[in-house]
Amino acid sequence: MREEFGWQIHRLNATEVFLRRGGDADDAWERLVLEPSANIVARFVCKGNIDPEAAIATPSNAIAIATANN
């Protein structure tokens, strides 16, 4: 599809997530899949108009923000 439509294709490797258990798997998922995916979508949606990092709250960041405001 990259050549046919000129799309930017992104690949994420989640192998490490499936090799881990419990909290380690959750951490790997957030680092290797969730954060990169959210950044890719934000860059696509924002098209450079805003900083995608500032627009995205990952679960750990959302918890830190929510607990800091109490």
C-alpha positions, -999 to 999 in steps of 0.1 A, spaced: 0 0 0 30 23 6 38 23 -32 2 21 -44 -13 50 -23 18 68 -11 9 61 25 33 62 54 32 27 69 44 23 105 53 -11 121 51 -19 158 68 -50 172 49 -63 202 69 -95 206 84 -84 239 49 -79 254 39 -115 247 72 -128 262 66 -110 295 40 -115 323 21 -92 347 32 -57 353 63 -61 330 40 -70 301 18 -39 309 49 -17 309 62 -32 277 27 -27 261 26 9 270 62 16 259 63 -4 227 27 -3 214 4 22 232 27 53 232 40 49 196 5 42 183 -10 72 200 19 94 187 13 81 151 -24 88 153 -19 122 169 6 133 142 -19 122 116 -49 140 132 -30 171 141 -10 173 109 17 194 126 -7 220 141 0 211 177 26 191 197 12 155 197 31 147 228 12 174 247 -21 162 233 -18 125 244 -22 112 279 -10 76 283 -25 56 312 5 62 335 5 99 327 -32 102 331 -30 87 366 -1 110 375 -21 140 364 -53 129 381 -35 122 414 -15 154 413 -46 175 411 -62 161 442 
